[in-house]
């Protein structure tokens, strides 16, 4: 069975998989949000949607389903507040995608399944 993104990322960065979310959160925040991370973390559940997104992406064993997770993250109620939406004091889904691509490298991870041609009968 293929390794999950969490397992690949943790091995690449030599961290314990239990520290995956926090490590990736620091790297995936928009640059202007990074100095405010400690302050924002003091707000109850501020990063809950971000952490849930990172947890879901960490479980992926294929890059193929990333966009579904990113879409869910962008539409979740917890990521719709003005700090998240307009000031972008949140995780960048595009940055997470780039980190995922770097982590996987040139390896193919479960390419899309071909749809059978039903007209060839």
C-alpha positions as CSV (number, residue, x, y, z in Angstrom):
1,X,0.0,0.0,0.0
2,X,1.3,3.5,-0.8
3,X,2.5,5.8,1.9
4,X,0.3,8.7,2.9
5,X,1.3,12.3,2.4
6,X,1.8,12.5,6.2
7,X,4.2,9.6,6.2
8,X,6.2,10.8,3.2
9,X,6.4,14.4,4.5
10,X,7.4,13.2,8.0
11,X,10.1,11.0,6.6
12,X,11.5,13.7,4.3
13,X,11.6,16.3,7.1
14,X,12.7,13.8,9.7
15,X,9.9,14.6,12.1
16,X,7.5,12.4,14.1
17,X,4.2,12.0,12.2
18,X,2.4,13.3,15.2
19,X,4.1,16.7,14.6
20,X,3.0,16.7,10.9
21,X,0.1,19.2,11.2
22,X,2.0,21.8,13.3
23,X,5.1,21.6,11.0
24,X,3.1,21.9,7.8
25,X,0.9,24.7,9.3
26,X,4.0,26.8,9.9
27,X,5.2,26.3,6.3
28,X,1.8,26.6,4.6
29,X,0.5,29.8,6.2
30,X,0.5,32.9,4.0
31,X,3.7,34.8,4.7
32,X,2.0,37.8,6.3
33,X,0.1,35.5,8.7
34,X,3.3,33.8,10.0
35,X,4.2,36.5,12.5
36,X,0.6,36.5,13.9
37,X,0.4,32.7,14.3
38,X,0.9,32.7,18.1
39,X,-1.6,35.5,18.5
40,X,-4.2,33.8,16.3
41,X,-3.7,30.4,17.9
42,X,-4.8,32.0,21.2
43,X,-8.2,32.6,19.7
44,X,-10.5,29.6,20.4
45,X,-10.6,27.2,17.4
46,X,-9.1,29.8,15.0
47,X,-7.0,27.2,13.1
48,X,-9.5,24.4,13.4
49,X,-10.5,24.5,9.6
50,X,-6.8,24.8,8.7
51,X,-5.8,21.8,10.9
52,X,-8.7,19.7,9.6
53,X,-7.6,20.5,6.0
54,X,-4.0,19.5,6.8
55,X,-5.2,16.3,8.6
56,X,-7.3,15.3,5.6
57,X,-4.5,16.1,3.1
58,X,-2.1,14.1,5.3
59,X,-4.3,11.0,5.0
60,X,-4.2,11.1,1.2
61,X,-2.3,8.3,-0.5
62,X,-2.6,9.9,-3.9
63,X,-2.3,13.5,-5.2
64,X,-5.4,12.8,-7.2
65,X,-7.9,13.8,-4.5
66,X,-6.1,17.0,-3.3
67,X,-8.5,19.4,-5.1
68,X,-11.5,17.8,-3.5
69,X,-10.0,18.4,0.0
70,X,-9.0,22.0,-1.0
71,X,-12.5,22.7,-2.2
72,X,-14.0,21.4,1.0
73,X,-11.5,23.6,3.0
74,X,-12.5,26.7,1.1
75,X,-16.2,26.2,1.6
76,X,-16.1,25.1,5.3
77,X,-17.9,27.5,7.6
78,X,-14.8,27.7,9.9
79,X,-12.7,29.2,7.1
80,X,-15.3,31.8,6.0
81,X,-14.6,34.5,8.6
82,X,-13.2,37.9,7.7
83,X,-9.7,37.1,9.0
84,X,-9.6,33.9,7.0
85,X,-11.3,35.0,3.9
86,X,-10.3,38.7,3.3
87,X,-7.1,39.1,5.3
88,X,-6.0,35.6,4.4
89,X,-4.7,34.8,7.9
90,X,-4.8,31.1,7.1
91,X,-3.1,28.2,5.3
92,X,-2.6,28.6,1.6
93,X,-4.1,25.6,-0.2
94,X,-1.8,26.4,-3.2
95,X,1.2,26.3,-1.0
96,X,0.1,23.0,0.5
97,X,-0.3,21.6,-3.1
98,X,3.2,22.8,-3.9
99,X,4.7,21.2,-0.8
100,X,2.8,18.0,-1.7
101,X,4.2,18.0,-5.2
102,X,7.8,18.6,-3.8
103,X,7.3,15.7,-1.3
104,X,6.1,13.3,-3.9
105,X,8.7,14.3,-6.4
106,X,8.4,12.9,-9.9
107,X,6.7,9.7,-8.6
108,X,3.3,9.0,-10.0
109,X,0.8,8.4,-7.2
110,X,-2.3,6.5,-8.4
111,X,-2.9,8.2,-11.8
112,X,-6.6,8.7,-12.7
113,X,-8.3,5.5,-13.7
114,X,-9.1,5.3,-17.3
115,X,-12.8,5.2,-18.1
116,X,-13.7,2.2,-20.2
117,X,-14.9,3.0,-23.7
118,X,-18.5,1.6,-23.8
119,X,-18.9,2.6,-27.5
120,X,-16.3,0.0,-28.6
121,X,-18.7,-2.9,-28.3
